Amino acid sequence: MDEFIREAEAILERLPRFADVGVDAYKPGLDRVRSLLEAMSHPHRGMCFIHVAGTNGKGSTASMIASIATAAGLRTGLHTSPHLFHVTERLHVDGRAAPPDWLAQAILKYRDDIHRIDASYFEVMVALSILYFAEMQVDLTVMEVGMGGRLDATNVIRPDLSVITDIGLDHVEHLGETVEEIALEKAGIVKEGVPVLTGCVPAAARVIRRVAAEKRADFHLVDEETEVEAATSDVRGSIITLRTPMRVYRDLFIGLPGTHQIRNARTAVRAAELALEEVGRDHRFVFEGMRHIRELSGLRGRLEVVRSEPLILADVGHNVDGLASSLRYLGESGRMKGRLIVLFGAMRDKDVKQMGRLLAEAGAMVRPVTLSSARALSVQELREILEGSGVETGEPCTVQEGISAFLSEASESDILLITGSHLVVSQLENASF
């Protein structure tokens, strides 16, 4: 069986993947994924979907929605990307990743179609996710958009609810140079007559509201329909009192740390209210789902505590807003009493200069991480940019080397943050402590 799985994975790894080669793997348009689904006998037809787009927070928000649905007793599929440790993490049902042998069999069964259609890695994984969820007879699938929305492979579905989280300036070379332009691309997931919920900034919300009106889709704005009346946060997560049109959730625990997750929680809870009849009947599903997000959805790498003393955190934040959220969390946590060491790697299309300024303001000592991707900045390039932004840098390293060095010399008040890219955090798979 191992040889069988390796053969299938080799087929998949030969496909162009955005995380590795960037623009050369980006294939906007829906024709290829439609052809794949046709070869699979249209498994998406008749399925129930919630579609989640956004610049930041879409993975966490999608996972929160899926967790609430699972808590409510629904068999729930969750498609996210990219993965951290194994490609099967892109296909979760009730928090459990798909079996590697199922994925291998599906790849080998459809490999002639994959090659004939000339599909990308992402397109293949979208189609296989839908096929897996159909075979598992899920009640609901929460589908996270890869990039953009209008031309993203996930946009072949017709959801029961479209969700657009925060919008910022990322992937500007593909999506647009302003928040409004990017919002218009992401609003491409809005379907005729399908309600849309957004938690984005006012400039982007105006664009999405206009598109919703054109599509005769009910428009819901998180800032208009939810309010946080009280909030406290610590290293485990946040406790909030949340008011929505349906009810007041008092002492709602969000099982992900960082005040930025409060915003995602507002969006996720309102999405669950709009899409899930079960939530209308019993508020306990929201409490259960939000408390046990990691277990019920399989989410990893969001300010994840890898070790408590000294504190080692991993976060997949890969742009300015994501890094700012992580650093803000550390500042608010009360743990910033010693040195902040950061293991950091980044892709060429990110605003590393601004990320460097944030790291400099936080007083971080940064060790550039070697990444095996043509799309990544080399450690030499990264070090030069960071030092130009006023950052103190250390010797380049792998994540394992950085962890070992940190543990050999750290005091209990020091903090190690592993961040900058999914490819950085993925190195934890083989790390030892």
Buried (B, 14 or more C-beta within 10 A) or exposed (E): EEEEBEEBBEBBEEBBBBBBBBEEBBBEEBEBBBBBBEBBEBBBEEBBBBBBBBBBBBBBBBBBBBBBBBBBEBBBBBBBBBBBBBBBBBBBBBBEBBEBBBBBBBBBBBBEBBEEBEBBBBBBBBBBBBBBBBEBEBBBBBBBBBBBBBBBBBBBBBBBBBBBBBBBBBBBEBBBEBBEBBBBBBBBBBBEEBBBBBBBBEEBBEBBBBBBEEBEBEBBBBBEBBEBEEBEBEBEBBBBBBBBEBBEBBEBBBBBBBBBBBBBBBBBBBBBBBBBEBBEEEBEBBBBBBBBBBEBBBBBBBBBEBEEEBBBBBBBBBBBBBBBBBBBBBEBBEBBEBBBBBBBBBBBBBBBEBBBBBBBBBEBEBBBBBBEBEBBBBBEBBBBBBBEBEBEBBEBBBBBBBBBBBBEEBEEEBBBBBBBBBBBBBBBEEBEE
